[in-house]
Amino acid sequence: MAERRRRGLSIASAAAVTSVDEETFRKWENGEWKPQPKSWPKIRMFLRMPTRALKDRT
């Protein structure tokens, strides 16, 4: 997800915010896997949340 890099977040931080493990997030980012519908609300939250709030949560 280019958004993670744009915000300056590590994979570990982004994975924590979206409630998945780092490997899952990495595979989403590389296009190896697609997020399951149960993950969509957390991903939407991640995409809408201000960067400062994301960094404060990790």
N, C-alpha and C positions, 0 to 999 in steps of 0.2 A: 504494500500500500504506500503509494507515494506520499500520502498524507502523513504517515508516521515520520518519514524522513523530513518532510517539510517542517514539521513541528519539533524536530530535533529529539525525538523519543527513541529509546532503544526498543528492540523487539521484546525484551523482558517487560518493559513498562507497558507497551501497547497490549501485550498478552494479558498482563494483570488487569488492565482496565476492561478488556473484553472477556475476561473470565475463561481464558483458554490457556493451554500450555504454550511455551515458546515455539516448539516444533510445529504445532498447528498453525500458529500465526505466520511463521516463516513459510509454510506451504501455501497458505492463502496468498501471501505476498508474491510468491514465485509462480503462482498460477497452477500449482500441482493439485490443490484441492479447492473446492468451492465451499464457502460457509454453509452450514446447515440452517434451515429456517429458525431453529431455536436460538441461534447466535445473532440473528439479524437485529433484535432490539439493542443488544450491547454494542454492535457495530455502529448502528445509527447514533447511539449516545456518544460513542467515541468520535464520530465525524462531526457532531454538532457542538461538542464541549470545547470551551476555550482552552488553549494550550496550557495556560497557568493552572487551571483546574485539573487538567490531566496530570501535570507534574506533581501537584499537591496530593493526588490520590495514590501515587506509587511510592 
